[in-house]
Amino acid sequence: MSNEAVIVDVVRTPSGRGKPGCALSGVHPADLLAGVLGELVSRNGLDPALVDDVIGGCVSQAGEQGFNITRTALLAAGFPDSVPAVTIDRQCGSSQQAATFAAQGVIAGSYDIVIACGVESMSRVPLGSSLSGKDPYGELLRERYPEGLVSQGVSAELINEKWGLGRQELDAFAARSHRLAAAAAGRGDFAREIVPVATPDGSVVSLDQTVRAGTTVESLAGLQPAFRTDALAERFPDLDWQITAGNSSPLTDGASAALIMSAARAEQLGLTPRARFHSFAVTGSDPLLMLTGVIPVTRRILDRAGLGIDDLDAYEVNEAFASVPLAWLQDLHADPERLNPRGGAIALGHALGSSGTRLLGTLLNHLEATGGRFGLQAMCEGGGMANATIIERL
């Protein structure tokens, strides 16, 4: 149908470690995003004046990532000033939600061509910068949850307890992520999606900086729990604290972008769609176990799509912490070989606002390389939410 939403291309920067002094920390986040926006239109021979809107995701919208960074970035990329932009925040799923809004706009007939994208420079704008030390909750929410909400790391620990996940299992999954990502990089699997980044010191970053090929269960075993404090240990006396820096996604710098349009417009422009959007779902979940939304949102999208878990050729379930995909595997009875087959965020990084479209590109490239048809992308999100998307390779 003419308003079918298709994916023409997806690109991303390499993943940089999100700490001052690391590979991408010298690049302003607006410039990181500008780089992928410029490359996306350039390599597809698209006049950027034809883009109806640019929808970007960013979590810490403060400082250098404030003032609608998506608009700043498209202007920095040389797009005509007639092209509008908006920046949204659905926490870790921000750019996945951007892609959903973009595709839904095409399906509704509001857009012909739209770019979904995202950026996060965690080295320059640390997580929590937008709070400026202020209370984000207010009295009414505290009345509803008098025991108090917790950080995502503590939520991951609570998932371990509820799903019976042990340290050995968590570390083995983390080591798997690095092993698969290193193997994929060695095969050149990421070459089509990565846009090299020139840095102010004159170097060019073209490889993911977060993948540690030599990671083993043994090397991870010596790491200490990252989120245990005396106060939390008193509040949760039965928790066996197991979440470490090694079985969590690292702080990351990065940007990514997807070119989305109607099938009819792609045909008019002589562009070949690589996939189409098949189904969407979003849900809320328990804000204390805030990372478990990937389970109900997967059930919801499979029901809407009329598909079973075995109909999917690959699933990208974001590795915010190893607990999340492992609990998802248990409840969905999914094939572990199809889960994050090129490694996940534990190895490839989790540049919060960028991760949604990063996962989309990695999933699409895997489907193309293997001849798979359907791919699922599911993302847990702060505050107890989750997004899911199913794409169909064309």
Secondary structure as the mmCIF struct_conf table of DSSP 4:
data_model
#
loop_
_struct_conf.conf_type_id
_struct_conf.id
_struct_conf.beg_label_comp_id
_struct_conf.beg_label_asym_id
_struct_conf.beg_label_seq_id
_struct_conf.end_label_comp_id
_struct_conf.end_label_asym_id
_struct_conf.end_label_seq_id
TURN_TY1_P TURN_TY1_P1 SER A 2 ASN A 3
STRN STRN1 ALA A 5 ARG A 12
HELX_LH_PP_P HELX_LH_PP_P1 THR A 13 SER A 15
STRN STRN2 GLY A 16 ARG A 17
BEND BEND1 GLY A 18 LYS A 19
TURN_TY1_P TURN_TY1_P2 PRO A 20 GLY A 21
BEND BEND2 CYS A 22 CYS A 22
TURN_TY1_P TURN_TY1_P3 ALA A 23 GLY A 26
BEND BEND3 VAL A 27 VAL A 27
HELX_RH_AL_P HELX_RH_AL_P1 PRO A 29 ARG A 43
TURN_TY1_P TURN_TY1_P4 ASN A 44 GLY A 45
HELX_RH_3T_P HELX_RH_3T_P1 PRO A 48 LEU A 50
STRN STRN3 ASP A 53 GLY A 57
BEND BEND4 VAL A 59 VAL A 59
BEND BEND5 ALA A 62 ALA A 62
HELX_RH_3T_P HELX_RH_3T_P2 GLY A 63 GLN A 65
TURN_TY1_P TURN_TY1_P5 GLY A 66 ASN A 68
HELX_RH_AL_P HELX_RH_AL_P2 ILE A 69 ALA A 76
TURN_TY1_P TURN_TY1_P6 ALA A 77 GLY A 78
TURN_TY1_P TURN_TY1_P7 ASP A 81 SER A 82
STRN STRN4 ALA A 85 ILE A 88
HELX_RH_3T_P HELX_RH_3T_P3 GLN A 91 GLY A 93
HELX_RH_AL_P HELX_RH_AL_P3 SER A 94 ALA A 108
TURN_TY1_P TURN_TY1_P8 GLY A 109 GLY A 109
BEND BEND6 SER A 110 SER A 110
BEND BEND7 ASP A 112 ASP A 112
STRN STRN5 ILE A 113 SER A 121
TURN_TY1_P TURN_TY1_P9 MET A 122 ARG A 124
BEND BEND8 VAL A 125 VAL A 125
TURN_TY1_P TURN_TY1_P10 LEU A 127 GLY A 128
HELX_RH_3T_P HELX_RH_3T_P4 SER A 129 LEU A 131
TURN_TY1_P TURN_TY1_P11 SER A 132 GLY A 133
BEND BEND9 PRO A 136 TYR A 137
HELX_RH_AL_P HELX_RH_AL_P4 GLU A 139 ARG A 144
BEND BEND10 TYR A 145 TYR A 145
TURN_TY1_P TURN_TY1_P12 PRO A 146 GLU A 147
HELX_RH_AL_P HELX_RH_AL_P5 GLN A 152 TRP A 163
TURN_TY1_P TURN_TY1_P13 GLY A 164 GLY A 164
HELX_RH_AL_P HELX_RH_AL_P6 ARG A 167 ARG A 187
TURN_TY1_P TURN_TY1_P14 GLY A 188 GLU A 193
STRN STRN6 ILE A 194 ILE A 194
STRN STRN7 VAL A 197 ALA A 198
TURN_TY1_P TURN_TY1_P15 PRO A 200 ASP A 201
BEND BEND11 GLY A 202 GLY A 202
STRN STRN8 VAL A 204 VAL A 205
BEND BEND12 LEU A 207 LEU A 207
BEND BEND13 GLN A 209 THR A 210
TURN_TY1_P TURN_TY1_P16 ALA A 213 GLY A 214
HELX_RH_AL_P HELX_RH_AL_P7 VAL A 217 ALA A 221
TURN_TY1_P TURN_TY1_P17 GLY A 222 GLY A 222
HELX_LH_PP_P HELX_LH_PP_P2 LEU A 223 PRO A 225
BEND BEND14 ALA A 226 PHE A 227
HELX_RH_AL_P HELX_RH_AL_P8 ASP A 230 ARG A 235
BEND BEND15 PHE A 236 PHE A 236
TURN_TY1_P TURN_TY1_P18 PRO A 237 ASP A 238
BEND BEND16 ALA A 245 ALA A 245
TURN_TY1_P TURN_TY1_P19 GLY A 246 ASN A 247
STRN STRN9 SER A 248 SER A 248
HELX_LH_PP_P HELX_LH_PP_P3 SER A 249 LEU A 251
STRN STRN10 THR A 252 SER A 262
HELX_RH_AL_P HELX_RH_AL_P9 ALA A 263 LEU A 269
TURN_TY1_P TURN_TY1_P20 GLY A 270 GLY A 270
STRN STRN11 ALA A 275 GLY A 284
BEND BEND17 PRO A 287 PRO A 287
TURN_TY1_P TURN_TY1_P21 LEU A 288 GLY A 293
HELX_RH_AL_P HELX_RH_AL_P10 VAL A 294 ALA A 305
TURN_TY1_P TURN_TY1_P22 GLY A 306 GLY A 306
HELX_RH_3T_P HELX_RH_3T_P5 ILE A 309 ASP A 311
BEND BEND18 ASP A 313 ASP A 313
STRN STRN12 ALA A 314 VAL A 317
BEND BEND19 ALA A 320 ALA A 320
STRN STRN13 PHE A 321 PHE A 321
TURN_TY1_P TURN_TY1_P23 ALA A 322 ALA A 322
HELX_RH_AL_P HELX_RH_AL_P11 SER A 323 LEU A 332
TURN_TY1_P TURN_TY1_P24 HIS A 333 HIS A 333
HELX_RH_3T_P HELX_RH_3T_P6 PRO A 336 ARG A 338
STRN STRN14 LEU A 339 LEU A 339
BEND BEND20 ASN A 340 ASN A 340
TURN_TY1_P TURN_TY1_P25 PRO A 341 ARG A 342
HELX_RH_AL_P HELX_RH_AL_P12 ALA A 345 LEU A 348
HELX_RH_3T_P HELX_RH_3T_P7 LEU A 352 SER A 354
HELX_RH_AL_P HELX_RH_AL_P13 SER A 355 THR A 370
TURN_TY1_P TURN_TY1_P26 GLY A 371 GLY A 371
STRN STRN15 PHE A 374 GLU A 381
TURN_TY1_P TURN_TY1_P27 GLY A 382 GLY A 384
STRN STRN16 MET A 385 ARG A 393
#
